[in-house]
Amino acid sequence: MNRLRGRDIELKTPGELEAMRAAGALVARTLVAVVELAKPGVSTAELDALAEQTIRDGGAVPSFLGYHGFPASICASVNEQIVHGIPSASAVLADGDLISVDCGAILEGWHGDAAVTIPIGAVSEADLKLSAACEAALHAGIAAVRPGGRLTDISHAVQEACEEAGRRDGVPYGIVAEYGGHGIGTSMHMDPFLPNHGEPGQGPRLRAGMALAVEPMLTGGDPETLELADGWTVVTADGSRAVHWEHSVAITEDGPRILTLPVS
């Protein structure tokens, strides 16, 4: 493993990316299990317990548990909560809810990190379109994770996809600016920070061996955010719904490789 000269950006060997793929596959397996459990009447604490058990059964440890004092193994953000929601036995999912679940695992020193948004029961068409717009923006960003490009090529691709979805759906979706993607590898959050909007052609040049977490967050209204008194949970200031999708992605000579897909 090397560092990009002048920046604290890891460049991984192919073998190290394989190790990250193993961590990412475990994260994917955990999220599949969480999605299957997430139904009306289930608490976010139950989702958290399942996630922790799945990660530990896979020989890994949760990335989030204890991270700067975070008290759980997943972030469980419901409805107007954007990110960093703390699981709780009193937070019981109801029909029509949207929940974004962010999950990370450390396997043999390497991190995987991914997030999904899950509709609970019968969810409104507007909320389904919001989530679909965010997931499409994620994949647009991933398509821009190519050697020779610049970091903000990814940001611009995410922004363009969000704006295109907004025009199609007739909703000016809000792109959350304060939070974004990041480098990942031997730590969960590393350089560089990856904004979810911006002009292309700026920032570090993308090189094979880099790994990035691409993670757009969209709101159904104004993108202004507030942090709750718990010091973690971030919500929309106007109470509108929010969604979050994420994958860890490696840059290879052949283009992007998603590290947090389930093993087929």
ABEGO torsion letter per residue (X at the ends): XBBBBGBBBBBBBAAAAAAAAAAAAAAAAAAAAAAAABBBGBBAAAAAAAAAAAAAAAGBBBAABGBGGBABABBBBBEABABGBBBBAABBBBBGBBBBBBBBBBBGGBBBBBBBBBBBEBBBAAAAAAAAAAAAAAAAAAAABBBGBBAAAAAAAAAAAAAAAAAAAGBBBBBBAABBBBBBEABABBOBBBBABEBBGBEBBBBBGBBBBBBBBBBABBABBBBBAAGABBBBAAGBBBBBBBBBBBBBAAEBBBAABBBX
